[in-house]
Amino acid sequence: MTNHKVLVVYFSRTGEQYGVGNITEGNTAIVAKIIAEKTNGDLFEIKVVKDNYPEGYNALTEYAKTEMQENSRPEIIGEVENFDQYDTIFIGFPVWWGDKPMPVYTFIDSYNFNDKNIVPFCTHEGSGFCGTQGMDKTGARILKGLAMYGHVAQNEKAKAEQQVSNWLKAIGY
Ligand SMILES: Cc1cc2nc3c(=O)[nH]c(=O)nc-3n(C[C@H](O)[C@H](O)[C@H](O)COP(=O)(O)O)c2cc1C
């Protein structure tokens, strides 16, 4: 464990999700909380002011597709307190259409990441890691990310914890 001051930012949805049925805690949220616990980090959930995301999976995929085609930047509730104190920001999200949900772009656009470490993580159901679009122009150092199956995060807690531990160790946290 190093002296990093860590912030764990995440976007995640409940309701009906692929392969896991109706969930009350999002897959990415579960991973975010494991990371925060293991790094002694603070958590910030990206929530949108106008939450019109459907609860049903198919409707959500359609809604998300439109939002992405419009390249929208949905307004986020609140802000990170004293952002400057953090030297490392983990940013987590579900893979949506091979990319990030647009509110994650809003977050990335909203802060100055110069000289900070960004560590991406995502949950998905087959795509694997979706890359660092939107993060590469921030001026941050981008560390190796983690991609975890959503159903593993949701249903296999011990395996999820182990994957997070192995990865954190590999990147020096
Ligand atoms: C709108 C939408 C688009 C998705 N697109 C992909 C995709 O392109 N590739 C993939 O592997 N999984 C995709 N998924 C599955 C999610 O990434 C996966 O279920 C994730 O764990 C959900 O996390 P959450 O509960 O934190 O929101 C998609 C899910 C949704 C709702």
The ligand as an SDF file (V2000), in Angstrom:
LIG
                    3D

 31 33  0  0  0  0  0  0  0  0999 V2000
  -27.2640    0.1040  -22.6270 C   0  0  0  0  0  0  0  0  0  0  0  0
  -26.4180   -1.1080  -22.4410 C   0  0  0  0  0  0  0  0  0  0  0  0
  -25.4430   -1.4080  -23.3730 C   0  0  0  0  0  0  0  0  0  0  0  0
  -24.5650   -2.4870  -23.1440 C   0  0  0  0  0  0  0  0  0  0  0  0
  -23.5820   -2.7290  -24.0640 N   0  0  0  0  0  0  0  0  0  0  0  0
  -22.6790   -3.7190  -23.8000 C   0  0  0  0  0  0  0  0  0  0  0  0
  -21.5960   -3.9540  -24.6950 C   0  0  0  0  0  0  0  0  0  0  0  0
  -21.4090   -3.2780  -25.7040 O   0  0  0  0  0  0  0  0  0  0  0  0
  -20.7250   -4.9530  -24.3930 N   0  0  0  0  0  0  0  0  0  0  0  0
  -20.8630   -5.7300  -23.2590 C   0  0  0  0  0  0  0  0  0  0  0  0
  -20.0450   -6.6030  -23.0460 O   0  0  0  0  0  0  0  0  0  0  0  0
  -21.8850   -5.5150  -22.3890 N   0  0  0  0  0  0  0  0  0  0  0  0
  -22.7950   -4.5300  -22.6320 C   0  0  0  0  0  0  0  0  0  0  0  0
  -23.8170   -4.3070  -21.7490 N   0  0  0  0  0  0  0  0  0  0  0  0
  -23.8720   -5.0900  -20.4950 C   0  0  0  0  0  0  0  0  0  0  0  0
  -23.3420   -4.2790  -19.3070 C   0  0  0  0  0  0  0  0  0  0  0  0
  -22.0560   -3.7440  -19.5820 O   0  0  0  0  0  0  0  0  0  0  0  0
  -23.2370   -5.1330  -18.0300 C   0  0  0  0  0  0  0  0  0  0  0  0
  -24.4600   -5.7510  -17.7680 O   0  0  0  0  0  0  0  0  0  0  0  0
  -22.7910   -4.3120  -16.8390 C   0  0  0  0  0  0  0  0  0  0  0  0
  -22.2390   -5.1750  -15.8660 O   0  0  0  0  0  0  0  0  0  0  0  0
  -23.8960   -3.4880  -16.1790 C   0  0  0  0  0  0  0  0  0  0  0  0
  -23.3360   -2.8040  -15.0740 O   0  0  0  0  0  0  0  0  0  0  0  0
  -24.1520   -1.9260  -14.0270 P   0  0  0  0  0  0  0  0  0  0  0  0
  -25.0640   -2.8460  -13.2410 O   0  0  0  0  0  0  0  0  0  0  0  0
  -23.0950   -1.3450  -13.1600 O   0  0  0  0  0  0  0  0  0  0  0  0
  -24.9100   -0.8660  -14.7710 O   0  0  0  0  0  0  0  0  0  0  0  0
  -24.7100   -3.2840  -21.9810 C   0  0  0  0  0  0  0  0  0  0  0  0
  -25.7290   -2.9900  -21.0700 C   0  0  0  0  0  0  0  0  0  0  0  0
  -26.5750   -1.9190  -21.2760 C   0  0  0  0  0  0  0  0  0  0  0  0
  -27.6590   -1.6260  -20.2860 C   0  0  0  0  0  0  0  0  0  0  0  0
  1  2  1  0
  2  3  1  0
  2 30  2  0
  3  4  2  0
  4  5  1  0
  4 28  1  0
  5  6  2  0
  6  7  1  0
  6 13  1  0
  7  8  2  0
  7  9  1  0
  9 10  1  0
 10 11  2  0
 10 12  1  0
 12 13  2  0
 13 14  1  0
 14 15  1  0
 14 28  1  0
 15 16  1  0
 16 17  1  0
 16 18  1  0
 18 19  1  0
 18 20  1  0
 20 21  1  0
 20 22  1  0
 22 23  1  0
 23 24  1  0
 24 25  2  0
 24 26  1  0
 24 27  1  0
 28 29  2  0
 29 30  1  0
 30 31  1  0
M  END
$$$$
